[in-house]
């Protein structure tokens, strides 16, 4: 077994930067940029990130199909076993000559973490990000709660979290939920918000105020249930001063949107990414978040909202515990009750006559992004978690967070600091 302490002095001097090994079968291109966001945050604070990964999963859009088709599970299992052997051999070889201060297993990490303790006895952080059970059973309702598949997925969640010194989720509410779901102590869980590693350095300039009768509002997403697309379309059909630009969505949603007519809905590409996606964000004054009424909708701040904040744009999203925790509705975003068609339609009509208010909210949105969701903010939060796990210093001595605060509950310290600065 390799121990971090036993490797002290190999390859690096004591004064060198900290090093974190990102390890597993995580995504690196396209899809959800969670691993890239954590990497950018650590790099922002001078931490060296080394990546060791193997491709072992279907493309992101094909994964739910795999979950639904049980006959494909054996093939997936054998593929994961092959990836396990490759990763195990690579890790042993690397640790023979290199020093690592911590291992971070990015999402999806369920299948990369169970056997790590047989090789490495140093700090392990798991970025669970989401629960398999919650996604497949509660949110997508692929399996019934008492089914064999549901019990297996819940066991995967628990076993993965048990193997880590710390498990990360994206909001405090999500961390509370997974702690309760797995039956593990709450202090084994922490949160690091979602981030957008491709966000612009500064807010995009606002486009000219539209001279049409309807203000275009942007929806961009995959159309998963928690987005609440039935509520969104019903509100668009009801409002008089706004129209909806649709990028993405399911075929069913796009067909329903098309039926509302071009005056109310403008259908664009089925999906875009990168520069093309940023152009859509830059060209719209207002963006929508999520409006679903599922329990999961209360626990997340979706990436689409973070995208908009980073671009300096106003967001209308459903009122949720997580939004109220990490943002300041009425100041840096706007909220309506989840699933409330009338309230959302009224909000659309109101913002179409509120150019000055939208300018102000957009400015505050970018400031909130910088304080809570930027690489610097994400890296700072992650470094404090690593300090608590490793018992060593990761933050620079001149960090604006006092060293004494790092000994207090991390979530409370950073949350209160962020909310105080946002609302001042």
BELBELHU-V143443 format. One record per pair of residues at least 4 apart in sequence whose ideal C-beta (glycine too) atoms are under 8 Angstrom apart, sorted by sequence separation. I is the first residue (numbers start at 1). GAP is how many residues later the second one is. D is the distance in whole Angstrom. If there is no record, write none. Layout:
BEGIN
((I	GAP	D) (I	GAP	D))
END
This chain:
BEGIN
((2	4	7) (3	4	7) (4	4	8) (9	4	8) (12	4	4) (22	4	7) (27	4	5) (33	4	5) (34	4	7) (35	4	6) (36	4	6) (37	4	6) (38	4	7) (39	4	6) (40	4	6) (41	4	7) (43	4	7) (58	4	4) (59	4	8) (62	4	6) (63	4	7) (64	4	6) (65	4	6) (69	4	8) (72	4	6) (73	4	6) (74	4	7) (75	4	6) (76	4	6) (77	4	7) (78	4	7) (79	4	7) (80	4	6) (81	4	7) (82	4	7) (83	4	6) (84	4	6) (85	4	6) (86	4	6) (87	4	6) (88	4	6) (89	4	6) (90	4	6) (91	4	6) (92	4	7) (94	4	5) (105	4	4) (109	4	5) (112	4	7) (115	4	7) (116	4	6) (117	4	7) (120	4	7) (130	4	7) (131	4	6) (132	4	6) (133	4	5) (134	4	5) (135	4	5) (136	4	6) (137	4	7) (143	4	5) (146	4	7) (147	4	7) (148	4	6) (149	4	6) (150	4	6) (151	4	6) (152	4	7) (153	4	7) (154	4	6) (155	4	6) (156	4	6) (157	4	6) (158	4	6) (159	4	7) (160	4	7) (170	4	6) (171	4	7) (172	4	6) (173	4	6) (174	4	6) (175	4	6) (176	4	6) (177	4	6) (178	4	6) (184	4	5) (195	4	8) (200	4	6) (210	4	8) (212	4	8) (223	4	6) (228	4	6) (229	4	6) (230	4	6) (231	4	6) (232	4	6) (233	4	6) (234	4	6) (235	4	6) (249	4	4) (250	4	7) (251	4	6) (252	4	7) (253	4	6) (254	4	6) (255	4	7) (256	4	8) (260	4	4) (261	4	7) (262	4	7) (268	4	8) (272	4	4) (273	4	5) (274	4	7) (275	4	6) (276	4	7) (277	4	7) (278	4	6) (279	4	6) (280	4	7) (292	4	8) (293	4	7) (294	4	8) (295	4	7) (296	4	6) (301	4	6) (302	4	8) (303	4	6) (304	4	7) (305	4	6) (306	4	6) (307	4	7) (309	4	7) (319	4	7) (320	4	7) (321	4	6) (322	4	6) (323	4	5) (328	4	5) (329	4	6) (330	4	7) (336	4	6) (340	4	6) (341	4	6) (342	4	6) (343	4	6) (344	4	7) (345	4	7) (346	4	6) (347	4	6) (348	4	7) (349	4	8) (350	4	6) (354	4	6) (355	4	7) (356	4	7) (357	4	6) (358	4	6) (359	4	7) (360	4	7) (361	4	6) (362	4	7) (363	4	7) (364	4	6) (365	4	7) (366	4	7) (367	4	6) (368	4	6) (369	4	5) (370	4	5) (373	4	6) (374	4	7) (375	4	6) (376	4	6) (377	4	7) (378	4	6) (379	4	6) (380	4	7) (381	4	7) (382	4	6) (383	4	6) (384	4	7) (385	4	6) (386	4	6) (387	4	8) (390	4	7) (393	4	8) (395	4	4) (399	4	8) (401	4	5) (402	4	8) (403	4	8) (404	4	8) (406	4	7) (408	4	7) (409	4	7) (410	4	6) (411	4	6) (412	4	6) (413	4	6) (414	4	6) (415	4	6) (416	4	6) (417	4	7) (418	4	6) (419	4	6) (420	4	6) (2	5	7) (9	5	8) (27	5	7) (42	5	4) (58	5	5) (95	5	7) (130	5	6) (133	5	7) (134	5	6) (135	5	6) (137	5	7) (145	5	5) (146	5	8) (169	5	4) (179	5	6) (184	5	7) (210	5	6) (222	5	8) (227	5	7) (249	5	5) (260	5	5) (272	5	5) (292	5	4) (301	5	7) (308	5	4) (318	5	8) (319	5	7) (324	5	6) (327	5	6) (328	5	8) (329	5	7) (330	5	8) (368	5	8) (369	5	6) (372	5	5) (373	5	7) (387	5	7) (401	5	7) (408	5	5) (8	6	8) (27	6	8) (43	6	6) (57	6	7) (66	6	5) (94	6	8) (136	6	5) (137	6	5) (143	6	4) (144	6	6) (161	6	5) (169	6	4) (179	6	7) (210	6	7) (221	6	6) (223	6	6) (236	6	7) (281	6	7) (291	6	8) (308	6	8) (309	6	7) (317	6	6) (323	6	6) (327	6	5) (329	6	4) (337	6	6) (351	6	7) (370	6	8) (371	6	6) (387	6	7) (395	6	7) (397	6	8) (12	7	7) (27	7	7) (28	7	6) (42	7	5) (58	7	8) (66	7	8) (105	7	5) (117	7	8) (136	7	6) (137	7	7) (138	7	8) (142	7	8) (143	7	5) (160	7	8) (168	7	8) (179	7	5) (236	7	7) (246	7	8) (258	7	7) (269	7	8) (290	7	6) (308	7	5) (336	7	4) (351	7	6) (370	7	7) (387	7	5) (406	7	8) (26	8	8) (27	8	6) (28	8	7) (58	8	6) (105	8	5) (116	8	6) (137	8	6) (167	8	8) (169	8	8) (236	8	5) (246	8	7) (249	8	7) (257	8	5) (272	8	7) (336	8	5) (386	8	5) (387	8	7) (395	8	8) (405	8	5) (26	9	5) (169	9	6) (179	9	7) (258	9	6) (39	10	5) (66	10	6) (143	10	7) (176	10	7) (179	10	5) (257	10	6) (290	10	8) (305	10	5) (319	10	7) (323	10	7) (384	10	8) (105	11	8) (113	11	7) (167	11	7) (175	11	8) (178	11	6) (233	11	8) (246	11	5) (336	11	5) (383	11	4) (384	11	7) (395	11	7) (39	12	8) (232	12	7) (268	12	7) (290	12	5) (305	12	6) (323	12	6) (383	12	5) (401	12	7) (22	13	6) (103	13	7) (113	13	6) (136	13	8) (137	13	5) (176	13	8) (219	13	6) (244	13	7) (254	13	6) (289	13	6) (334	13	6) (401	13	8) (136	14	7) (175	14	4) (290	14	8) (175	15	6) (289	15	6) (290	15	8) (302	15	8) (320	15	8) (380	15	7) (22	16	8) (137	16	7) (175	16	5) (254	16	7) (288	16	8) (289	16	5) (317	16	6) (319	16	4) (401	16	7) (22	17	7) (103	17	6) (109	17	5) (133	17	6) (136	17	6) (137	17	8) (161	17	7) (174	17	7) (287	17	7) (316	17	8) (317	17	8) (318	17	7) (319	17	6) (334	17	7) (384	17	7) (109	18	6) (110	18	8) (287	18	8) (305	18	8) (315	18	5) (316	18	5) (317	18	6) (318	18	7) (319	18	6) (320	18	7) (388	18	7) (103	19	7) (105	19	7) (109	19	7) (172	19	5) (246	19	6) (289	19	8) (314	19	7) (315	19	7) (316	19	7) (317	19	8) (318	19	7) (319	19	6) (380	19	7) (387	19	6) (100	20	8) (102	20	7) (103	20	7) (104	20	8) (105	20	7) (107	20	5) (133	20	4) (162	20	8) (169	20	6) (171	20	5) (229	20	7) (233	20	8) (243	20	7) (244	20	7) (245	20	8) (246	20	7) (287	20	8) (300	20	8) (314	20	7) (316	20	7) (318	20	4) (101	21	8) (102	21	4) (103	21	5) (104	21	5) (105	21	5) (106	21	5) (107	21	7) (108	21	8) (132	21	4) (133	21	4) (157	21	7) (161	21	5) (167	21	6) (168	21	8) (169	21	8) (170	21	6) (229	21	8) (236	21	8) (243	21	5) (244	21	5) (245	21	5) (246	21	5) (247	21	5) (248	21	8) (249	21	8) (287	21	4) (297	21	6) (299	21	8) (301	21	5) (318	21	8) (380	21	7) (20	22	6) (100	22	7) (101	22	8) (102	22	7) (103	22	7) (104	22	8) (105	22	7) (107	22	4) (110	22	6) (132	22	8) (162	22	7) (166	22	6) (167	22	5) (168	22	6) (169	22	5) (170	22	7) (171	22	7) (243	22	7) (244	22	7) (246	22	6) (247	22	6) (248	22	6) (298	22	5) (299	22	7) (300	22	6) (301	22	6) (384	22	5) (388	22	6) (28	23	7) (56	23	6) (102	23	6) (104	23	7) (106	23	8) (107	23	7) (133	23	8) (158	23	8) (161	23	6) (165	23	8) (166	23	7) (167	23	8) (168	23	7) (170	23	6) (233	23	6) (237	23	6) (243	23	7) (245	23	6) (248	23	5) (297	23	6) (298	23	5) (299	23	6) (309	23	7) (56	24	6) (95	24	7) (132	24	5) (133	24	5) (157	24	6) (158	24	4) (164	24	7) (166	24	6) (168	24	5) (170	24	5) (229	24	5) (233	24	6) (236	24	6) (247	24	7) (248	24	8) (298	24	7) (309	24	8) (28	25	7) (87	25	6) (91	25	8) (95	25	7) (132	25	6) (157	25	6) (158	25	7) (217	25	5) (219	25	6) (223	25	7) (247	25	6) (301	25	6) (385	25	6) (56	26	7) (131	26	5) (158	26	7) (215	26	6) (216	26	8) (217	26	7) (218	26	8) (219	26	7) (221	26	8) (222	26	6) (223	26	4) (281	26	6) (287	26	5) (289	26	6) (291	26	7) (292	26	7) (301	26	7) (384	26	5) (20	27	6) (22	27	6) (26	27	6) (56	27	4) (84	27	7) (88	27	7) (92	27	6) (154	27	7) (161	27	7) (214	27	6) (215	27	5) (216	27	5) (217	27	6) (218	27	5) (219	27	5) (220	27	4) (221	27	5) (222	27	7) (223	27	4) (229	27	8) (233	27	7) (237	27	7) (281	27	6) (286	27	7) (287	27	7) (288	27	7) (289	27	7) (290	27	6) (291	27	4) (334	27	7) (18	28	8) (19	28	7) (20	28	7) (22	28	7) (25	28	6) (31	28	8) (32	28	7) (55	28	8) (83	28	8) (84	28	8) (91	28	6) (154	28	8) (161	28	8) (213	28	7) (214	28	6) (215	28	7) (216	28	8) (217	28	7) (219	28	7) (220	28	6) (221	28	7) (222	28	8) (236	28	5) (285	28	7) (286	28	5) (287	28	5) (288	28	5) (289	28	3) (290	28	6) (305	28	7) (316	28	7) (333	28	7) (17	29	5) (18	29	5) (19	29	4) (20	29	6) (21	29	5) (22	29	5) (23	29	5) (24	29	6) (25	29	6) (31	29	4) (54	29	4) (83	29	8) (91	29	7) (128	29	7) (214	29	4) (216	29	5) (218	29	7) (219	29	8) (223	29	8) (236	29	6) (282	29	6) (284	29	7) (285	29	6) (286	29	8) (287	29	8) (288	29	7) (289	29	7) (332	29	7) (381	29	7) (384	29	8) (17	30	6) (18	30	7) (19	30	8) (20	30	7) (21	30	8) (22	30	7) (23	30	7) (25	30	7) (30	30	7) (219	30	7) (223	30	5) (247	30	7) (277	30	8) (281	30	4) (286	30	6) (331	30	7) (384	30	7) (17	31	5) (19	31	6) (21	31	6) (22	31	7) (25	31	4) (80	31	5) (84	31	7) (88	31	7) (316	31	5) (25	32	6) (54	32	5) (128	32	7) (233	32	8) (281	32	6) (316	32	7) (332	32	4) (333	32	6) (27	33	7) (54	33	6) (128	33	6) (247	33	6) (278	33	7) (331	33	5) (332	33	5) (381	33	6) (53	34	8) (126	34	6) (289	34	8) (380	34	8) (52	35	7) (126	35	7) (245	35	7) (316	35	7) (332	35	7) (333	35	8) (54	36	8) (328	36	8) (332	36	4) (126	37	7) (314	37	7) (52	38	6) (126	38	4) (52	39	7) (124	39	7) (125	39	6) (128	39	5) (129	39	7) (130	39	8) (245	39	7) (124	40	5) (125	40	7) (126	40	7) (127	40	8) (128	40	7) (129	40	7) (130	40	8) (298	40	8) (328	40	7) (124	41	5) (125	41	5) (126	41	5) (127	41	5) (128	41	6) (129	41	6) (297	41	6) (327	41	6) (377	41	8) (52	42	7) (123	42	5) (125	42	8) (126	42	7) (123	43	8) (125	43	7) (134	43	7) (50	44	8) (130	44	8) (134	44	8) (242	44	8) (244	44	8) (289	44	8) (314	44	5) (114	45	6) (291	45	8) (293	45	5) (327	45	8) (110	46	5) (114	46	7) (117	46	6) (131	46	8) (292	46	7) (293	46	4) (326	46	6) (372	46	5) (110	47	7) (113	47	5) (116	47	7) (131	47	5) (134	47	7) (291	47	6) (292	47	7) (314	47	4) (371	47	5) (50	48	8) (133	48	7) (291	48	6) (314	48	5) (110	49	8) (114	49	6) (214	49	7) (222	49	8) (291	49	8) (313	49	5) (50	50	7) (110	50	5) (113	50	5) (128	50	7) (131	50	6) (214	50	8) (216	50	7) (312	50	5) (315	50	7) (371	50	6) (372	50	8) (57	51	7) (109	51	7) (113	51	6) (312	51	7) (314	51	7) (371	51	6) (313	52	6) (291	53	7) (312	53	6) (312	54	4) (368	54	6) (25	55	8) (56	55	8) (311	55	8) (367	55	7) (232	56	6) (309	56	5) (310	56	7) (220	57	7) (308	57	7) (309	57	7) (25	58	6) (364	58	8) (105	59	7) (232	59	6) (309	59	6) (310	59	5) (220	60	6) (231	60	4) (309	60	4) (220	61	8) (231	61	8) (25	62	8) (218	62	6) (228	62	6) (24	63	7) (218	63	7) (227	63	5) (228	63	3) (306	63	7) (310	63	7) (23	64	7) (226	64	5) (227	64	7) (228	64	4) (309	64	6) (310	64	8) (127	65	8) (227	65	6) (228	65	7) (286	65	6) (38	66	7) (218	66	4) (226	66	4) (285	66	8) (217	67	7) (220	67	7) (225	67	6) (306	67	5) (23	68	7) (38	68	6) (216	68	6) (218	68	7) (219	68	8) (226	68	5) (67	69	6) (216	69	8) (217	69	5) (218	69	5) (219	69	5) (225	69	6) (228	69	7) (215	70	7) (216	70	8) (217	70	7) (218	70	7) (226	70	5) (35	71	4) (215	71	7) (217	71	6) (226	71	4) (34	72	6) (35	72	7) (64	72	8) (286	72	7) (21	73	8) (34	73	5) (285	73	5) (68	74	6) (204	74	8) (226	74	7) (32	75	8) (67	75	6) (207	75	7) (210	75	8) (227	75	8) (64	76	7) (198	76	7) (207	76	5) (209	76	8) (226	76	8) (204	77	7) (205	77	8) (207	77	8) (285	77	8) (64	78	7) (200	78	7) (204	78	4) (207	78	7) (19	79	8) (21	79	5) (26	79	8) (27	79	8) (70	79	7) (206	79	6) (19	80	7) (20	80	7) (23	80	5) (26	80	4) (27	80	8) (198	80	7) (19	81	6) (20	81	6) (21	81	7) (23	81	7) (24	81	5) (26	81	6) (27	81	8) (221	81	8) (19	82	5) (20	82	5) (21	82	5) (22	82	5) (23	82	6) (24	82	6) (26	82	7) (18	83	5) (20	83	7) (21	83	7) (22	83	8) (25	83	7) (26	83	7) (221	83	6) (18	84	8) (20	84	5) (22	84	6) (24	84	8) (25	84	8) (140	84	8) (220	84	6) (24	85	5) (139	85	8) (140	85	7) (11	86	6) (25	86	7) (139	86	6) (10	87	7) (11	87	5) (12	87	5) (24	87	8) (25	87	6) (139	87	6) (220	87	8) (7	88	7) (10	88	7) (11	88	5) (24	88	3) (10	89	5) (23	89	6) (24	89	7) (38	89	7) (326	89	8) (2	90	7) (9	90	8) (228	90	7) (325	90	7) (332	90	7) (7	91	8) (8	91	7) (328	91	7) (331	91	7) (7	92	4) (35	92	8) (326	92	8) (331	92	7) (2	93	4) (7	93	7) (23	93	8) (34	93	7) (2	94	8) (328	94	5) (4	95	7) (34	95	6) (327	95	8) (328	95	6) (4	96	6) (4	97	7) (4	98	8) (217	99	8) (238	103	6) (238	104	7) (206	106	8) (235	106	5) (239	106	4) (242	106	4) (194	107	7) (196	107	7) (199	107	8) (203	107	8) (204	107	5) (231	107	8) (234	107	4) (235	107	8) (238	107	4) (239	107	8) (241	107	7) (242	107	7) (193	108	7) (194	108	8) (199	108	7) (203	108	6) (204	108	6) (231	108	5) (241	108	4) (194	109	5) (203	109	2) (204	109	8) (231	109	7) (235	109	4) (236	109	8) (239	109	4) (240	109	6) (242	109	7) (196	110	5) (200	110	7) (202	110	8) (203	110	8) (228	110	7) (231	110	6) (235	110	4) (239	110	5) (242	110	5) (195	111	7) (196	111	6) (199	111	3) (200	111	7) (228	111	6) (234	111	8) (241	111	3) (194	112	5) (199	112	7) (232	112	7) (236	112	7) (241	112	7) (193	113	8) (231	113	6) (235	113	6) (196	114	5) (4	116	8) (1	117	7) (2	117	6) (3	117	8) (4	117	8) (5	117	8) (1	118	6) (2	118	5) (3	118	5) (4	118	3) (177	118	8) (1	119	7) (2	119	7) (3	119	6) (4	119	7) (1	120	6) (2	120	8) (177	122	6) (173	125	7) (174	125	5) (173	126	4) (174	126	7) (171	128	6) (171	129	6) (170	130	6) (171	130	6) (170	131	7) (217	131	6) (193	133	6) (215	133	8) (217	134	8) (215	136	7) (215	137	4) (214	138	7) (209	146	5) (173	148	5) (174	148	7) (173	149	5) (172	150	8) (41	151	8) (171	151	4) (173	152	7) (172	153	6) (206	153	7) (38	154	7) (41	154	7) (171	154	7) (40	155	7) (139	155	6) (171	155	7) (138	156	7) (206	156	7) (37	157	7) (38	157	8) (40	157	4) (138	157	7) (139	157	5) (37	158	4) (39	158	8) (138	158	6) (37	159	7) (203	159	7) (34	160	7) (37	160	5) (203	160	7) (36	161	5) (33	162	8) (134	162	6) (203	162	8) (33	163	7) (203	163	4) (33	164	5) (202	164	7) (33	165	7) (199	170	7) (199	175	7) (196	177	7) (195	178	5) (197	178	7) (193	179	6) (194	179	7) (195	179	7) (193	180	5) (195	180	6) (195	183	5) (193	184	8) (193	185	7) (192	186	6) (193	188	8) (192	189	5) (192	190	5) (192	193	7) (190	195	5) (168	214	8) (168	217	7) (166	219	6) (190	220	6) (191	220	6) (190	221	7) (166	222	8) (166	223	5) (165	224	5) (175	236	8) (172	239	6) (30	243	6) (172	243	7) (125	260	7) (125	261	7) (123	263	7) (125	264	6) (123	266	5) (123	267	5) (33	270	8) (32	271	7) (102	284	6) (101	285	8) (102	287	7) (102	288	6) (101	289	7) (101	291	8) (44	331	4) (45	331	8) (43	332	8) (44	332	5) (47	332	7) (41	334	5) (45	334	5) (40	335	4) (41	335	7) (44	335	5) (45	335	7) (41	336	8) (43	336	7) (47	336	7) (41	337	4) (42	337	5) (37	338	7) (40	338	8) (41	338	3) (45	338	6) (40	339	7) (41	339	8) (38	340	7) (41	340	8) (42	340	6) (37	341	6) (41	341	6) (42	341	8) (38	344	6) (47	347	7) (45	349	8) (45	350	8) (46	350	8) (45	351	7) (20	366	8) (18	368	8) (18	376	6))
END
